[in-house]
Amino acid sequence: MHSFVSVGLLAAAGHHDSSQVPKDFPWTFWPECYSNENTTEPYCVFTSQNFASGRGIFIVDTATNAYQFLQKPAFADPNALRRVNQYSNPSFEQREFPGKGRGLVANKTLHRGDQIFASTPLIIANTDVYDLVDSERLALSHRGVEQLPSTSQTLFWSLLDHFKGDPVDDRINTNAFEVYLLGGQVKHVVLPEIAMLNHDCRPNAAYFFDEDTLSHYVHATQTIYPGEEITITYINNERAREKRVANLKMNWGFECSCSSCSAHPELVSQSDDRIQQMRDIASALDDWTPTSTATPEAAELLISLYEQERLYASLGVAYKHAAETYASFGDKWNAMKFARLSAEYEVLDKGFGDVDVGAMRKMAEDPEMTWSWKKRVGFERRGVGACGHVH
Ligand SMILES: C[S@@+](CC[C@H](N)C(=O)[O-])C[C@H]1O[C@@H](n2cnc3c(N)ncnc32)[C@H](O)[C@@H]1O
């Protein structure tokens, strides 16, 4: 049985007359909700036209979750969004790229760590909403779009519809990012400005979603010169070309045309070898047993491979390995150096509250107080060879 239902937390349901919404009611309209035998709580559309100084948002989720979002500083603290949704003097312009559609190019030099933009989503949707039948799931997202303020509706309708199905669903599927919120629940968020950034397997910008401000931040991870396209990655790039191409085709529906995907097969083969070696070294550095082949030299090689692969957006991972490896052999100054570098890079990719960023900041202050300090002192140094094997 599928039903249109009212929600216990709400005083009434089933109509959309905003004039009847009481003053202290947090949403602009009465939520429309559906449930069935697969759902433990109805899924509803909760719209706030006032959110983010009138940009608006709609949330497709249970009432329990929607009210948890309301507790976040993004809703509760008027100052929380000061640095967000500022598009009056952008450091980029929109341009057409053959084979990729629209994209953004820098109009001034951007340095590593520069904020390119930060935005609140127009949509947050619980991915479990697929438990509803399609017609009801679609009714919720159509209702949400109709309820957005008109400028945000225009932004939504300007999004690419790659799959040419239901016009609302298609724009969500082509442009949504997956994020983990409310204790690790998967949500889809739609951010029209960030959705203009194309994918590159060797991107020059990184992004993260900040749960407190419900905002998506994009920063440069290397110098980007005027006229250069600003790119992010949609996937994990530490994989062979064939796997990256297949992933983009399957999950995003396009043939990747970035330079590392379209390189000569000989160069692709060299790149794939480097990626395999990076994976082997990373797993050796993650081995904390007395037979581990981890050495500071192997960690330095890992950094060099990331640089050679132009994987600057994820270089923080290699620096973290180096910081922990140096610490494990009791080399305080190198541990501090690489911990500082790791924290600087990783915050751009993982966000302000990330545990790895916090751990690296602690190590940069005092490596001797961290868990890996001198963990490998006394281990026989075996070393990892070019093939990733012990020599
Ligand atoms: C989030 S949108 C990016 C903006 C899009 N180009 C537009 O015109 O709206 C994602 C879509 O852009 C295109 N795209 C992004 N990166 C690409 C790439 N590296 N190669 C080819 N197409 C790409 C694909 O059509 C993909 O489905």
Ligand as a Chemical Component Dictionary entry (heavy atoms), coordinates in Angstrom:
data_LIG
# 
_chem_comp.id                   LIG 
_chem_comp.type                 NON-POLYMER 
_chem_comp.pdbx_formal_charge   0 
_chem_comp.three_letter_code    LIG 
# 
loop_
_chem_comp_atom.comp_id 
_chem_comp_atom.atom_id 
_chem_comp_atom.alt_atom_id 
_chem_comp_atom.type_symbol 
_chem_comp_atom.charge 
_chem_comp_atom.model_Cartn_x 
_chem_comp_atom.model_Cartn_y 
_chem_comp_atom.model_Cartn_z 
_chem_comp_atom.pdbx_ordinal 
LIG C1  C1  C 0  28.034 18.259 -13.109 1  
LIG S1  S1  S 1  27.927 18.442 -14.830 2  
LIG C2  C2  C 0  29.278 19.513 -15.225 3  
LIG C3  C3  C 0  28.830 20.723 -16.044 4  
LIG C4  C4  C 0  28.369 20.379 -17.439 5  
LIG N1  N1  N 0  29.507 20.345 -18.365 6  
LIG C5  C5  C 0  27.302 21.343 -17.937 7  
LIG O1  O1  O 0  27.358 21.785 -19.095 8  
LIG O2  O2  O -1 26.364 21.627 -17.166 9  
LIG C6  C6  C 0  28.469 16.842 -15.311 10 
LIG C7  C7  C 0  28.418 16.601 -16.800 11 
LIG O3  O3  O 0  29.437 17.334 -17.475 12 
LIG C8  C8  C 0  30.048 16.550 -18.506 13 
LIG N2  N2  N 0  31.469 16.320 -18.136 14 
LIG C9  C9  C 0  32.074 16.658 -16.974 15 
LIG N3  N3  N 0  33.376 16.328 -16.975 16 
LIG C10 C10 C 0  33.630 15.762 -18.164 17 
LIG C11 C11 C 0  34.800 15.170 -18.746 18 
LIG N4  N4  N 0  35.976 15.126 -18.106 19 
LIG N5  N5  N 0  34.705 14.645 -19.988 20 
LIG C12 C12 C 0  33.514 14.690 -20.664 21 
LIG N6  N6  N 0  32.371 15.202 -20.155 22 
LIG C13 C13 C 0  32.413 15.738 -18.920 23 
LIG C14 C14 C 0  29.265 15.246 -18.550 24 
LIG O4  O4  O 0  28.224 15.390 -19.481 25 
LIG C15 C15 C 0  28.685 15.156 -17.145 26 
LIG O5  O5  O 0  27.500 14.382 -17.079 27 
# 
loop_
_chem_comp_bond.comp_id 
_chem_comp_bond.atom_id_1 
_chem_comp_bond.atom_id_2 
_chem_comp_bond.value_order 
_chem_comp_bond.pdbx_ordinal 
LIG C1  S1  SING 1  
LIG S1  C2  SING 2  
LIG S1  C6  SING 3  
LIG C2  C3  SING 4  
LIG C3  C4  SING 5  
LIG C4  N1  SING 6  
LIG C4  C5  SING 7  
LIG C5  O1  DOUB 8  
LIG C5  O2  SING 9  
LIG C6  C7  SING 10 
LIG C7  O3  SING 11 
LIG C7  C15 SING 12 
LIG O3  C8  SING 13 
LIG C8  N2  SING 14 
LIG C8  C14 SING 15 
LIG N2  C9  SING 16 
LIG N2  C13 SING 17 
LIG C9  N3  DOUB 18 
LIG N3  C10 SING 19 
LIG C10 C11 SING 20 
LIG C10 C13 DOUB 21 
LIG C11 N4  SING 22 
LIG C11 N5  DOUB 23 
LIG N5  C12 SING 24 
LIG C12 N6  DOUB 25 
LIG N6  C13 SING 26 
LIG C14 O4  SING 27 
LIG C14 C15 SING 28 
LIG C15 O5  SING 29 
# 
